[in-house]
Amino acid sequence: MKLPDLRLAELQNKRVFLRLDLDVPLIHDSESRIQVEDDARLWATYETVQFLLEQNARVIIAGHLGRPDGRDEKFTLKPVAYWYERKLNISISEGKIGEFSCWNIGDVSILENLRFYPGEESGDLEFTRELSSLADIYVNDAFGNSHRNHASITGVPKLLPHYAGIRLQKEVEELSKVLENPSRPLVIVIGGEKIETKLPLVEKMLKIADHVLVGGEIVSRSEILLRRTPDSEEYKLVLADLNQDGTDINDESVQKFTKIIKTAKTIVWNGPMGKIIANSKEQIANSEKGTREVANAIVESSAHTIVGGGDTVGFLKREGLIDKFSFVSTGGGAMLEFLSGEKLPGLEALL
């Protein structure tokens, strides 16, 4: 997939609408202020921000946070704006660009949560025109949002010259290797929730993988999964069995998964094997054991390893294992859809 490269664009003194994935977890600090708890997604695209500033561009950052029902201040992007203030070391001020509230930090402006506006998710044409009027150039560096057909993802690039950001290029290049010429055996591990989203993708994964290992809540729908699986490919699919209380995969399934993982040359993982809830030591032991043992098997393998998905990445950070993966994708659902051969609306808009 040949995306238009931002590094080849004429950016001097241009206004650039930069669509980023700003949907980051927040936390209250010791003084009851809301702060960004995990800034990995922000750091992943910071290289693009720096590049644009080096080219003397005026940067307008846009994105969403959470699922607000209308304008809900719990989902304001103000903590994200203050994160950029600290990194850029420039004082922040509130302002407006056109009809949009924003925070200004030198040559960077950060728009308020786009999901505060109903036109974002509906793709309203008038709203799309308002967004595009803010800039001369559009850049998508939000791979994790590129499977959504929203105004700021698919609408604005229709109205402006458009490019892929540096991080988006890296994501597509890395995941394309899995599709086009992976070192085999290729093992894909899928778990977690979101059955309606992941279940249809499992079948498609079987067409590219040597083994698809399925754990998490998806296995509670294993009968549906097996009915959808072509007989000729059934041997590729390995479904875990759950423990007695249904919160994790059992020891026998962990051993089965580990045996296959040891043979792999490429491993892609999305979704935990059990419930990730760390309220007590007993809950950790009962619901996270399978995820922990599968994670250890993956990092101890000699395979090229790729991981994505918020719950999985968060767990690996807590366990101190995230740096042992070859590549950490900023996308969860977007990563799976790309690997299953689905066309991502955000990427198609750039083409």
C-alpha positions as CSV (number, residue, x, y, z in Angstrom):
1,M,0.0,0.0,0.0
2,K,1.6,3.2,-1.2
3,L,0.4,6.1,0.9
4,P,1.2,9.8,0.2
5,D,4.2,10.5,2.3
6,L,4.2,13.6,4.6
7,R,7.9,13.9,4.3
8,L,7.6,14.8,0.6
9,A,5.0,17.5,1.1
10,E,5.6,21.3,0.9
11,L,4.8,22.4,4.4
12,Q,6.5,25.8,4.8
13,N,4.0,28.2,6.5
14,K,1.1,25.9,5.8
15,R,-1.8,25.2,8.2
16,V,-1.9,21.5,8.8
17,F,-4.9,19.6,10.1
18,L,-3.3,16.7,12.0
19,R,-5.7,13.9,13.0
20,L,-4.2,12.0,15.9
21,D,-5.4,9.3,18.3
22,L,-6.0,11.2,21.5
23,D,-8.2,8.6,23.2
24,V,-5.9,8.1,26.2
25,P,-6.6,6.9,29.7
26,L,-6.9,9.7,32.3
27,I,-6.3,9.7,36.1
28,H,-6.6,12.0,39.0
29,D,-3.2,13.0,40.6
30,S,-2.5,13.6,44.2
31,E,-3.9,17.2,43.9
32,S,-7.1,15.9,42.3
33,R,-6.1,17.3,38.9
34,I,-6.9,15.1,35.8
35,Q,-3.7,13.9,34.1
36,V,-2.9,11.6,31.2
37,E,-2.2,8.2,32.8
38,D,-0.7,6.4,29.8
39,D,0.8,8.7,27.1
40,A,2.1,5.9,24.7
41,R,-0.3,7.0,21.9
42,L,0.8,10.6,22.2
43,W,4.5,9.7,22.1
44,A,3.9,7.4,19.1
45,T,2.8,10.4,17.0
46,Y,5.1,13.1,18.6
47,E,7.7,12.5,15.8
48,T,5.1,13.8,13.3
49,V,4.3,16.9,15.4
50,Q,8.0,17.7,15.7
51,F,8.6,17.2,12.0
52,L,5.8,19.6,11.1
53,L,7.1,22.3,13.5
54,E,10.6,21.9,12.0
55,Q,9.0,22.6,8.6
56,N,7.6,25.8,10.0
57,A,4.0,24.6,9.7
58,R,1.1,25.7,11.8
59,V,-0.2,22.5,13.4
60,I,-3.9,22.0,14.3
61,I,-4.2,18.8,16.3
62,A,-7.6,17.1,16.3
63,G,-9.0,13.9,17.8
64,H,-11.5,12.5,20.2
65,L,-11.6,11.1,23.8
66,G,-14.1,8.5,25.0
67,R,-17.7,8.3,24.0
68,P,-19.4,11.5,25.3
69,D,-23.1,11.8,24.7
70,G,-23.1,15.4,23.6
71,R,-20.8,17.8,25.3
72,D,-19.6,16.2,28.5
73,E,-16.8,17.9,30.3
74,K,-15.6,14.6,31.7
75,F,-14.3,13.9,28.2
76,T,-12.6,17.3,27.6
77,L,-9.2,17.1,25.9
78,K,-7.7,19.7,28.2
79,P,-5.5,17.2,30.0
80,V,-4.1,16.2,26.6
81,A,-3.5,19.9,25.8
82,Y,-1.5,20.3,29.0
83,W,0.5,17.2,28.1
84,Y,1.6,19.0,24.9
85,E,2.3,22.1,26.9
86,R,4.8,20.2,29.1
87,K,6.5,18.5,26.1
88,L,6.8,21.7,24.0
89,N,7.7,23.8,27.0
90,I,5.5,26.7,25.8
91,S,2.8,28.4,27.9
92,I,-0.8,27.3,26.9
93,S,-3.7,29.6,26.3
94,E,-7.3,29.0,25.5
95,G,-8.7,30.3,22.2
96,K,-10.8,29.6,19.2
97,I,-10.2,28.6,15.6
98,G,-13.2,29.4,13.5
99,E,-16.1,28.0,15.5
100,F,-14.0,25.5,17.4
101,S,-12.7,25.9,21.0
102,C,-9.0,25.1,21.3
103,W,-5.8,25.4,23.3
104,N,-2.8,27.3,21.7
105,I,0.7,26.3,22.5
106,G,3.1,28.3,20.2
107,D,2.5,27.1,16.7
108,V,0.3,24.2,17.9
109,S,-3.4,24.3,18.5
110,I,-5.4,21.4,20.0
111,L,-9.1,21.3,19.2
112,E,-11.6,20.3,21.8
113,N,-13.0,16.7,21.6
114,L,-14.4,16.3,18.1
115,R,-17.1,13.9,19.5
116,F,-18.6,16.9,21.2
117,Y,-20.0,17.7,17.8
118,P,-22.6,15.3,16.3
119,G,-21.3,16.0,12.8
120,E,-18.1,14.1,13.6
121,E,-19.5,10.6,13.8
122,S,-22.3,11.2,11.4
123,G,-19.9,12.5,8.8
124,D,-22.1,15.6,8.2
125,L,-20.9,17.5,5.1
126,E,-21.3,20.9,6.6
127,F,-19.3,19.9,9.7
128,T,-16.6,18.4,7.4
129,R,-16.4,21.7,5.5
130,E,-16.0,23.6,8.7
131,L,-13.1,21.4,9.7
132,S,-11.4,21.6,6.3
133,S,-11.7,25.4,6.3
134,L,-9.2,25.5,9.2
135,A,-6.2,24.2,7.2
136,D,-4.4,24.0,3.9
137,I,-3.2,20.4,4.3
138,Y,-4.6,17.3,6.0
139,V,-2.5,14.6,7.7
140,N,-3.7,11.4,9.2
141,D,-1.4,9.9,11.9
142,A,-4.2,8.1,13.8
143,F,-3.9,4.5,12.6
144,G,-6.0,3.3,15.6
145,N,-8.9,5.4,14.4
146,S,-8.6,4.7,10.7
147,H,-11.2,2.0,10.7
148,R,-13.9,4.6,11.4
149,N,-15.8,6.4,8.8
150,H,-16.0,9.8,10.6
151,A,-15.8,13.3,9.3
152,S,-12.2,14.0,10.5
153,I,-11.0,10.6,9.2
154,T,-12.6,10.2,5.7
155,G,-14.4,13.5,5.1
156,V,-11.7,16.2,5.4
157,P,-9.1,14.4,3.2
158,K,-11.7,14.6,0.3
159,L,-11.5,18.4,0.6
160,L,-7.8,19.0,1.2
161,P,-4.4,17.8,-0.1
162,H,-3.7,14.9,2.2
163,Y,-0.8,12.8,3.5
164,A,0.0,9.9,5.9
165,G,1.8,10.8,9.1
166,I,5.1,9.2,10.0
167,R,3.6,6.8,12.5
168,L,0.8,5.8,10.2
169,Q,3.4,4.9,7.6
170,K,5.3,2.7,10.1
171,E,2.1,0.9,11.1
172,V,1.1,0.1,7.5
173,E,4.7,-1.0,6.6
174,E,5.0,-3.3,9.6
175,L,1.5,-4.9,9.3
176,S,1.9,-5.2,5.5
177,K,4.9,-7.6,6.1
178,V,2.6,-9.9,7.9
179,L,0.1,-9.9,5.1
180,E,2.6,-10.1,2.2
181,N,5.6,-12.2,3.3
182,P,5.6,-13.3,7.0
183,S,8.2,-15.6,8.4
184,R,6.3,-18.9,9.0
185,P,4.7,-20.4,11.0
186,L,2.5,-17.3,11.5
187,V,0.5,-17.6,14.7
188,I,-2.3,-15.1,15.5
189,V,-3.5,-15.0,19.1
190,I,-6.9,-13.4,19.7
191,G,-8.7,-12.8,23.0
192,G,-10.6,-10.2,24.9
193,E,-14.2,-9.0,24.5
194,K,-15.9,-7.3,21.6
195,I,-17.2,-10.6,20.3
196,E,-19.3,-9.0,17.5
197,T,-16.2,-7.2,16.2
198,K,-13.6,-10.0,16.5
199,L,-15.6,-13.1,15.7
200,P,-16.0,-12.3,12.0
201,L,-12.3,-11.5,11.7
202,V,-11.2,-14.9,13.1
203,E,-12.5,-16.6,10.0
204,K,-10.5,-14.2,7.7
205,M,-7.4,-14.7,9.8
206,L,-7.4,-18.4,9.0
207,K,-6.7,-17.5,5.4
208,I,-3.3,-16.0,6.2
209,A,-2.2,-17.7,9.4
210,D,-0.8,-21.2,10.1
211,H,-2.6,-21.2,13.5
212,V,-5.2,-18.9,15.1
213,L,-5.4,-19.3,18.9
214,V,-8.6,-18.0,20.4
215,G,-9.1,-17.3,24.1
216,G,-10.9,-14.7,26.2
217,E,-14.6,-14.1,26.0
218,I,-14.8,-15.1,22.4
219,V,-14.5,-18.8,23.2
220,S,-17.9,-18.6,25.0
221,R,-19.3,-18.3,21.5
222,S,-17.2,-21.2,20.1
223,E,-20.1,-23.1,18.6
224,I,-20.9,-20.1,16.4
225,L,-17.2,-19.8,15.5
226,L,-16.9,-23.5,14.5
227,R,-20.1,-23.3,12.4
228,R,-18.5,-20.4,10.5
229,T,-15.2,-22.2,9.9
230,P,-14.6,-24.1,6.7
231,D,-13.9,-27.7,7.3
232,S,-10.7,-27.6,5.4
233,E,-9.3,-24.9,7.7
234,E,-10.7,-26.2,11.0
235,Y,-7.3,-27.7,12.0
236,K,-5.8,-24.2,12.0
237,L,-8.2,-23.0,14.7
238,V,-7.3,-23.7,18.3
239,L,-10.0,-22.8,20.8
240,A,-9.2,-22.5,24.5
241,D,-11.3,-24.0,27.2
242,L,-12.2,-21.8,30.1
243,N,-11.5,-22.4,33.8
244,Q,-14.3,-23.3,36.2
245,D,-15.6,-19.8,36.9
246,G,-15.2,-18.7,33.3
247,T,-12.8,-15.8,34.0
248,D,-9.7,-17.3,32.2
249,I,-8.5,-20.0,30.0
250,N,-7.5,-23.2,31.8
251,D,-4.0,-24.7,32.3
252,E,-4.4,-27.3,29.6
253,S,-5.2,-24.6,27.0
254,V,-2.2,-22.5,28.2
255,Q,0.0,-25.6,27.6
256,K,-1.6,-26.1,24.1
257,F,-1.1,-22.5,23.2
258,T,2.5,-22.4,24.5
259,K,3.5,-25.5,22.5
260,I,2.3,-23.8,19.2
261,I,3.8,-20.4,20.2
262,K,7.2,-22.1,20.6
263,T,7.2,-23.1,16.9
264,A,6.2,-19.7,15.5
265,K,8.4,-17.4,13.5
266,T,5.8,-14.5,13.5
267,I,3.3,-13.9,16.3
268,V,0.5,-11.3,16.3
269,W,-1.5,-10.8,19.6
270,N,-4.6,-8.9,20.3
271,G,-6.8,-9.4,23.4
272,P,-6.2,-10.9,26.9
273,M,-7.0,-14.5,27.7
274,G,-9.0,-13.6,30.8
275,K,-10.5,-10.7,32.7
276,I,-7.9,-8.0,33.4
277,I,-9.1,-6.8,36.9
278,A,-6.5,-6.1,39.5
279,N,-8.6,-5.3,42.6
280,S,-7.2,-8.1,44.6
281,K,-4.5,-10.7,44.6
282,E,-7.1,-13.5,44.3
283,Q,-8.6,-11.9,41.2
284,I,-5.2,-11.5,39.6
285,A,-4.4,-15.2,40.2
286,N,-7.8,-16.4,38.9
287,S,-8.4,-14.2,35.9
288,E,-4.9,-13.1,34.6
289,K,-2.9,-16.3,34.9
290,G,-3.6,-17.4,31.3
291,T,-2.7,-14.0,29.9
292,R,0.5,-13.8,31.9
293,E,1.7,-17.3,30.8
294,V,0.8,-16.7,27.2
295,A,2.6,-13.3,27.3
296,N,5.7,-15.0,28.8
297,A,5.7,-17.7,26.1
298,I,5.5,-15.1,23.4
299,V,8.4,-12.9,24.7
300,E,10.5,-16.0,25.3
301,S,10.0,-17.2,21.7
302,S,12.4,-16.4,18.9
303,A,9.6,-15.1,16.7
304,H,9.0,-11.6,15.4
305,T,6.3,-10.4,17.7
306,I,3.5,-7.8,17.2
307,V,1.0,-6.7,19.8
308,G,-2.0,-4.3,19.8
309,G,-5.1,-3.5,21.7
310,G,-5.5,-1.3,24.8
311,D,-6.2,-4.0,27.4
312,T,-3.3,-6.2,26.2
313,V,-0.8,-3.4,25.9
314,G,-1.8,-2.0,29.3
315,F,-1.3,-5.5,30.9
316,L,2.1,-5.9,29.3
317,K,3.2,-2.5,30.6
318,R,2.1,-3.4,34.1
319,E,4.1,-6.7,33.8
320,G,7.2,-5.0,32.4
321,L,7.0,-7.0,29.2
322,I,6.0,-4.4,26.6
323,D,9.6,-3.6,25.5
324,K,10.2,-7.2,24.7
325,F,7.8,-7.1,21.7
326,S,9.2,-6.4,18.3
327,F,6.4,-3.9,17.4
328,V,3.6,-2.4,19.4
329,S,0.7,-1.2,17.3
330,T,-1.3,1.8,18.3
331,G,-4.4,0.1,16.9
332,G,-6.5,-2.7,18.3
333,G,-9.6,-3.1,16.1
334,A,-7.8,-1.3,13.3
335,M,-4.9,-3.7,13.4
336,L,-7.1,-6.8,13.2
337,E,-9.2,-5.4,10.4
338,F,-6.1,-4.5,8.4
339,L,-4.6,-8.0,8.9
340,S,-7.9,-9.6,7.9
341,G,-7.9,-7.8,4.6
342,E,-10.6,-5.3,5.4
343,K,-10.2,-1.9,3.7
344,L,-9.8,0.8,6.4
345,P,-11.8,3.9,5.5
346,G,-9.1,6.2,6.8
347,L,-6.4,4.6,4.6
348,E,-8.7,4.5,1.6
349,A,-9.4,8.2,1.9
350,L,-5.6,8.9,1.6
351,L,-5.4,6.8,-1.5
